[in-house]
């Protein structure tokens, strides 16, 4: 096969995916960014306003306080996933590749929640955490920890961590599988050589396994960052569009949805698609900046190894 033929077949094979991406991803993204520079209600003629929408979003109420609150909550949401989800996923991956009996069964059990509908997960956990008939509070009372019972999704101090941990429970299996694949790709000869040099299991992990896992760790971090700053469904399923109590669980996704489609209850809750497009553009810029910075950092870090 000649070089021109290979190029032709490459283009033919990539064309369907490129077409789908352009129609369903690139075109709506460009349309959303473009609309953020216009103003006008649905069904009315749009008027070009330049950066006025961004000025309103960052400087005028109630948009400014809602944006700051949603962004702050999103940072907490992401931090909990990074610290709890990915750390636990790495620990489980190391444990499951160390020769534990029944590792395949445990791996399947941990991964199963990832395949469940977020709506189902949100509804079931909402029932479990209910202060009226929730099973979780009954378990705490049964083991003598009733003093620690709080309204898990009804208190501004616990609502966001609770929703975040439910999300961690559902998506724990994905980074675990990625870390497991990365660990299994490390040649056993490297670990054996480290042990010959006198390294124990802990030292062999930090000096051999973890540096070689950096590409996987970078991938997991990017997926976590993008997924968390695009998150919407788990908060919507457990708390609704108003993200109670007092917007304590409001993140960028729910703020975007509530602004774009409205939620009733006053003039500030009416649909505002152009402002929603502005919020979506800000979300895109945050994700683009975060991914770019992390890619450059991990690329440089990988070179050092």
C-alpha positions as CSV (number, residue, x, y, z in Angstrom):
1,X,0.0,0.0,0.0
2,X,1.4,3.4,-1.0
3,X,1.7,6.4,1.2
4,X,-1.2,8.2,-0.6
5,X,-3.4,5.1,-0.3
6,X,-2.7,5.0,3.5
7,X,-3.5,8.7,3.8
8,X,-6.8,8.1,1.8
9,X,-7.9,5.2,4.0
10,X,-7.0,7.2,7.2
11,X,-9.2,10.1,6.1
12,X,-12.0,7.7,5.2
13,X,-11.9,5.9,8.5
14,X,-11.7,9.2,10.5
15,X,-14.4,11.0,8.5
16,X,-17.5,9.5,10.3
17,X,-16.1,10.3,13.8
18,X,-15.0,13.8,12.6
19,X,-18.4,14.5,11.2
20,X,-20.2,13.4,14.3
21,X,-17.9,15.5,16.5
22,X,-18.3,18.5,14.3
23,X,-22.1,18.3,14.2
24,X,-22.8,17.4,17.9
25,X,-19.8,19.0,19.7
26,X,-17.9,21.7,17.7
27,X,-20.9,23.4,16.1
28,X,-22.9,23.7,19.3
29,X,-19.8,24.9,21.1
30,X,-19.1,27.6,18.5
31,X,-22.8,28.6,18.6
32,X,-22.8,28.9,22.4
33,X,-19.7,31.0,22.4
34,X,-21.1,33.2,19.6
35,X,-24.4,33.7,21.5
36,X,-22.6,34.9,24.6
37,X,-21.8,38.1,22.7
38,X,-25.5,38.8,21.9
39,X,-28.6,39.7,24.0
40,X,-32.2,38.9,23.5
41,X,-35.0,36.6,24.7
42,X,-35.9,33.4,23.0
43,X,-37.8,34.0,19.8
44,X,-36.7,37.6,19.5
45,X,-34.0,39.1,17.4
46,X,-30.6,39.0,19.0
47,X,-28.6,42.2,19.4
48,X,-24.8,42.2,19.5
49,X,-23.6,43.5,22.8
50,X,-19.9,42.5,22.8
51,X,-18.6,41.7,26.3
52,X,-21.6,43.2,28.1
53,X,-22.9,39.8,29.2
54,X,-19.5,38.9,30.7
55,X,-19.4,42.3,32.5
56,X,-22.9,41.6,34.0
57,X,-21.9,38.1,35.0
58,X,-18.7,39.2,36.8
59,X,-19.8,42.5,38.3
60,X,-23.6,42.7,38.7
61,X,-26.0,40.9,41.1
62,X,-27.3,38.3,41.4
63,X,-25.0,36.9,38.8
64,X,-21.7,37.7,40.5
65,X,-22.5,36.2,43.8
66,X,-24.1,33.1,42.2
67,X,-21.1,32.6,39.9
68,X,-18.6,32.9,42.8
69,X,-20.6,30.5,44.9
70,X,-21.0,28.0,42.1
71,X,-17.3,28.2,41.2
72,X,-16.2,27.8,44.9
73,X,-18.5,24.8,45.3
74,X,-17.1,23.3,42.1
75,X,-13.6,23.6,43.4
76,X,-14.6,21.8,46.6
77,X,-16.5,19.2,44.5
78,X,-13.3,18.6,42.4
79,X,-11.0,18.5,45.4
80,X,-13.1,15.8,47.1
81,X,-13.0,13.7,44.0
82,X,-9.2,14.1,43.7
83,X,-8.4,13.4,47.3
84,X,-11.0,10.7,48.1
85,X,-11.9,9.1,44.8
86,X,-8.6,9.0,43.1
87,X,-6.5,8.2,46.2
88,X,-8.9,5.4,47.2
89,X,-8.9,4.1,43.5
90,X,-5.1,4.0,43.5
91,X,-5.1,2.1,46.8
92,X,-7.7,-0.4,45.6
93,X,-5.8,-0.9,42.3
94,X,-2.5,-1.6,44.1
95,X,-4.4,-4.0,46.4
96,X,-6.1,-5.9,43.6
97,X,-3.0,-6.4,41.5
98,X,-1.0,-7.7,44.5
99,X,-2.5,-11.2,44.2
100,X,-5.6,-10.9,46.5
101,X,-7.9,-13.9,46.1
102,X,-11.0,-13.0,44.2
103,X,-9.6,-9.8,42.8
104,X,-11.7,-10.1,39.7
105,X,-14.9,-10.3,41.7
106,X,-14.0,-7.3,43.9
107,X,-13.0,-5.3,40.8
108,X,-16.4,-6.0,39.2
109,X,-18.3,-5.1,42.4
110,X,-16.5,-1.8,42.7
111,X,-17.1,-1.0,39.0
112,X,-20.8,-1.8,39.0
113,X,-22.0,1.6,40.3
114,X,-20.3,3.3,37.3
115,X,-22.8,1.5,35.0
116,X,-25.9,2.7,36.9
117,X,-28.0,5.6,35.9
118,X,-27.2,8.8,37.8
119,X,-30.9,9.4,38.4
120,X,-31.2,6.0,40.0
121,X,-28.1,6.6,42.2
122,X,-29.4,10.0,43.3
123,X,-32.8,8.7,44.1
124,X,-31.6,5.7,46.1
125,X,-29.0,7.6,48.0
126,X,-31.6,10.3,48.7
127,X,-33.7,7.6,50.3
128,X,-30.8,6.1,52.3
129,X,-29.8,9.5,53.7
130,X,-33.4,10.7,54.4
131,X,-33.7,12.0,58.0
132,X,-37.2,10.4,58.2
133,X,-36.7,6.8,57.1
134,X,-33.1,6.7,55.9
135,X,-31.1,3.5,56.5
136,X,-27.8,5.4,57.1
137,X,-29.1,7.1,60.3
138,X,-30.4,3.7,61.6
139,X,-27.0,2.2,61.1
140,X,-25.3,5.0,63.0
141,X,-27.7,4.6,65.9
142,X,-27.2,0.8,65.9
143,X,-23.4,1.1,66.3
144,X,-23.7,3.8,68.9
145,X,-22.8,6.8,66.7
146,X,-26.3,8.5,66.8
147,X,-24.7,11.7,68.2
148,X,-23.1,12.2,64.7
149,X,-26.4,12.2,62.8
150,X,-27.0,15.4,60.9
151,X,-29.4,16.3,58.0
152,X,-26.8,15.1,55.5
153,X,-28.4,16.9,52.4
154,X,-30.3,19.6,54.4
155,X,-27.4,21.3,56.2
156,X,-25.3,23.9,54.4
157,X,-22.2,22.4,56.1
158,X,-22.7,18.8,55.0
159,X,-24.8,19.0,51.8
160,X,-22.0,19.5,49.3
161,X,-19.6,16.9,50.9
162,X,-22.5,14.4,51.0
163,X,-23.4,14.9,47.3
164,X,-19.7,14.8,46.4
165,X,-19.1,11.5,48.3
166,X,-22.2,9.9,46.6
167,X,-20.6,10.9,43.2
168,X,-17.3,9.4,44.4
169,X,-19.0,6.2,45.3
170,X,-20.5,5.9,41.8
171,X,-17.4,6.8,39.8
172,X,-14.7,5.1,41.9
173,X,-14.5,2.2,39.6
174,X,-13.3,4.2,36.5
175,X,-10.0,5.5,37.9
176,X,-9.5,2.2,39.7
177,X,-9.6,0.4,36.3
178,X,-7.3,2.9,34.7
179,X,-4.8,2.6,37.6
180,X,-5.1,-1.2,37.5
181,X,-4.3,-1.2,33.8
182,X,-1.3,1.0,34.4
183,X,0.1,-1.1,37.2
184,X,-0.3,-4.3,35.1
185,X,1.7,-2.7,32.3
186,X,4.7,-2.2,34.5
187,X,7.3,-5.0,33.9
188,X,7.8,-7.3,36.9
189,X,11.6,-7.3,36.2
190,X,11.7,-3.6,37.4
191,X,10.1,-4.5,40.7
192,X,12.3,-7.5,41.2
193,X,15.4,-5.4,40.5
194,X,14.2,-2.9,43.1
195,X,13.8,-5.6,45.7
196,X,17.3,-7.0,44.9
197,X,18.6,-3.5,45.6
198,X,17.0,-3.7,49.1
199,X,13.8,-1.8,48.5
200,X,10.7,-2.9,50.4
201,X,7.2,-2.9,48.9
202,X,6.5,0.7,50.0
203,X,9.8,2.0,48.6
204,X,9.4,0.0,45.4
205,X,5.9,1.6,44.9
206,X,7.1,5.2,45.3
207,X,10.4,4.8,43.5
208,X,9.3,2.5,40.7
209,X,5.5,2.1,40.3
210,X,4.3,5.6,41.0
211,X,6.7,7.4,38.6
212,X,5.7,5.0,35.8
213,X,2.1,5.7,36.7
214,X,2.4,9.4,36.0
215,X,0.9,9.2,32.5
216,X,-2.1,7.4,33.9
217,X,-2.3,9.7,36.9
218,X,-2.3,12.7,34.4
219,X,-5.1,11.1,32.4
220,X,-7.2,10.4,35.5
221,X,-6.7,14.0,36.8
222,X,-7.8,15.5,33.5
223,X,-10.9,13.2,33.3
224,X,-11.8,14.1,36.9
225,X,-11.3,17.8,36.2
226,X,-13.4,17.9,33.0
227,X,-16.1,15.6,34.5
228,X,-16.4,17.6,37.7
229,X,-16.6,21.0,36.0
230,X,-19.2,19.6,33.6
231,X,-21.1,17.9,36.4
232,X,-24.8,18.5,36.7
233,X,-26.7,15.3,36.9
234,X,-25.9,14.1,40.4
235,X,-26.7,17.4,42.0
236,X,-29.9,17.7,39.9
237,X,-30.9,14.1,40.9
238,X,-30.4,14.6,44.6
239,X,-31.1,18.3,45.2
240,X,-32.9,19.7,42.2
241,X,-32.1,22.8,40.1
242,X,-32.1,25.2,43.1
243,X,-29.3,23.2,44.7
244,X,-30.5,23.6,48.3
245,X,-30.0,24.4,51.0
246,X,-29.4,28.0,50.2
247,X,-27.5,27.1,47.0
248,X,-24.9,25.2,49.1
249,X,-24.7,22.4,46.4
250,X,-24.8,24.8,43.4
251,X,-22.1,24.1,40.9
252,X,-21.4,25.5,37.5
253,X,-23.5,23.0,35.7
254,X,-26.6,23.6,37.8
255,X,-26.0,27.4,37.7
256,X,-25.8,27.2,33.9
257,X,-29.0,25.1,33.7
258,X,-31.0,27.3,36.1
259,X,-30.0,30.4,34.2
260,X,-30.6,29.0,30.7
261,X,-33.9,27.3,31.3
262,X,-35.2,29.0,34.4
263,X,-36.6,27.5,37.6
264,X,-39.6,29.7,38.5
265,X,-40.0,31.7,41.6
266,X,-39.2,35.3,40.5
267,X,-37.8,37.4,37.7
268,X,-34.2,36.3,38.5
269,X,-35.3,32.7,37.9
270,X,-36.7,33.3,34.4
271,X,-35.0,31.7,31.4
272,X,-32.0,33.7,30.1
273,X,-30.4,31.8,27.2
274,X,-27.8,34.4,26.4
275,X,-26.6,34.7,29.9
276,X,-26.6,30.9,30.0
277,X,-24.4,30.8,26.9
278,X,-22.1,33.3,28.7
279,X,-21.8,30.9,31.7
280,X,-21.2,28.0,29.3
281,X,-18.4,30.0,27.7
282,X,-16.8,30.7,31.1
283,X,-17.0,26.9,31.9
284,X,-15.3,26.1,28.6
285,X,-12.5,28.6,29.3
286,X,-12.0,27.2,32.8
287,X,-11.8,23.6,31.5
288,X,-9.6,24.6,28.6
289,X,-7.2,26.5,30.8
290,X,-7.1,23.8,33.5
291,X,-6.4,21.0,31.0
292,X,-3.8,23.0,29.2
293,X,-1.9,23.9,32.3
294,X,-2.1,20.4,33.7
295,X,-0.9,18.9,30.4
296,X,2.1,21.2,30.3
297,X,2.9,20.5,33.9
298,X,2.7,16.7,33.6
299,X,4.6,16.7,30.3
300,X,7.5,18.5,32.0
301,X,7.3,16.3,35.0
302,X,7.3,13.2,32.9
303,X,10.5,14.4,31.2
304,X,12.2,14.7,34.5
305,X,11.7,11.0,35.0
